[in-house]
Amino acid sequence: MLSKNKIKFINSIKKKKYRDAHQKFFAEGEKLVDELLKSDAEISTIFATNEWLEQHQQIIDKKSITSYLITNEELKKISALSTPNKVLATIKIPEIKYNKTEIAQELSILLDNVNDPGNLGTIIRIADWFGIKNIFCTKKSVDLYNPKVVQATMGAIFRVNVHYINFQELLHDFYDNNDFIIYGTFLEGNNIYHEPLSPKGFIMMGSESHGISQQWEPYIQQKLFIPHYPDTKKTTESLNLSTATAIVCSEFRRRLF
Amino acid sequence: MLSKNKIKFINSIKKKKYRDAHQKFFAEGEKLVDELLKSDAEISTIFATNEWLEQHQQIIDKKSITSYLITNEELKKISALSTPNKVLATIKIPEIKYNKTEIAQELSILLDNVNDPGNLGTIIRIADWFGIKNIFCTKKSVDLYNPKVVQATMGAIFRVNVHYINFQELLHDFYDNNDFIIYGTFLEGNNIYHEPLSPKGFIMMGSESHGISQQWEPYIQQKLFIPHYPDTKKTTESLNLSTATAIVCSEFRRRLF
C-alpha cells in the first residue's frame, strides 16, 4: 500500500528544490536498482511489485532495507518513466569529495554548463566505461539527481563521482601542475587523432549551445578537434555533446592500449 | 490562421500510419528548418511566426513555398516539442534508393532493430559528420520520420540516406564482394584499436537490448569490441548504442587521416 504522503513525497523529489531539502533522490527500473543494490549507496526505501520483491527478498533482508509492496497502478503514480518498470528506490544523496593528489594523477572530465539531462547521464556512463572516476560540472549545470540524468546513467551514477564546483578555483588549482594538461574541444582545435594526449589531465567540454565559455580559454593548454570526414567538405553539421565526449575519451584511452 | 483541419492533419502525421498514408512528415525549429531550406527536400507547407517569416521571406518566395503566419499559441497546437520554436514545415517523404556499385566502394552503417528514436537520430548525425552516406535499418526499426528521430538528427536527415531493407538480401548481396568487409560489434570481439579496418564495408550495430541477432552472425567477417579501461576491471556497464556507434565510426575514419 502506498500512502498519499509517500506519493506526494516521491513526486516532490522530482524537483531539485525538494531533493535539496530532503537530501534524497530516486532511481527506478530493474537494471538501475540492481546496480544500486551492488553499490555502497544508502538506500532509504524500496517500492516494488510482488514479482520484483520475491526475486530480491534475500538481498533486501541482508541489507535491512525498508520495502513496500505496491501494484503497477501505484507505481505509475510515483514513476518518472513512460513505462514504469517494477521498482523504485529512494536514496540518500551522498557527500561527494575529491582528493587533489589523486586528481593530479588521473584523467577527469570538466563540463562547462551541461544542460541536457540525457547528455549528462550518457557522459557519466562513458566515464564509467573508460575508467574516468571524476566529472566536474559548473554549478549552473543540470542537476545530477534529476530523474532523467539518473536514468540515462544506467547505474554508472553509483560508480562515478560528479562534483559541482567553481571552475575558477579548480582550474587555478591544477593549472601549474607538473605533467598535467588542461584540454578543451574547439572548432579551431588540432586534429585529436594526431595530438599527443596525456593520461593525466582535464578534458573540458563546452555546453550544447555555447561551447566552452571564453573565460576558461586562458586555462586551456591544448585545443582539440574531432575532424569530420572528408576534412575538405564544407558542412554545417555538429556532433552532439555526449557523442563528442565519447569520441574524445575513446581517443585518450586508445593511446594506453 | 491555422484551420482545425490543418491542426488535425499535422497531429495525425505524428503517427507512422498517417505518414505512410499521406507520404508526409514534418520538421520543426529554426536550426532544422534552416537545414531543410538548404536541402533538396520537397517542402509542402511552412507554418511560422511573424518573426521567422520576416527573416525568411526571400527564400520562401524564391522556392515558392506555401507558408502560413501563425501565433505561438497556434504553434503549440501542432508542435511535438516541449518548447516549440518559431517554425514547422511539412515535407514530402522522398523515395530513397541506393546504388550497389557505390555501396561496394564505401562504408555504410547497418542497424539491426534500432528502437530508440534518439539513438537513430544521433546515429544519422554521426554518419553525416563522418561522411557515411548510407544507413540500412531492419524493417522492425523505429521509423525515420518519427518526429523525435527527425529532431535528433539536427538536420543531418536531409544529407544522409536511410534505407529500410531485408537484411538477408542485403548481406547476401555484399557478402562475397572483393575488398568489402562486414563488421559487427560484439562483447567477445577483437579490440577495435588494434584491428585492421577497411574504408569499404558494413558496420553492423545491434539493438539497444538484444545486440546483433544470431541470424546475422554467419555474415559477420570481423568482430569488433570497444575495450573499456582498464581492460582488467570487472564491470557490468555498457555503452549506449549511439555512443558505441560514434566511437566505432571515429576509429574507422581515424585510419584515413
Interface residues (C-beta under 8 A of the other chain):
Chain A: E35 K38 G118 T122 R125 I126 D128 W129 F130 G131 M154 G155 A156 R159 N191 Y193 H194 I226 P227 H228 Y229 P230 D231 K233 T235 T236 E237 S238 L239 N240 S242 T243 A246 I247 S250 E251 R253 R254 L256 F257
Chain B: E35 K38 G118 T122 R125 I126 D128 W129 F130 G131 M154 G155 A156 R159 N191 Y193 H194 I226 P227 H228 Y229 P230 D231 K233 T235 T236 E237 S238 L239 N240 S242 T243 A246 I247 S250 E251 R253 R254 L256 F257
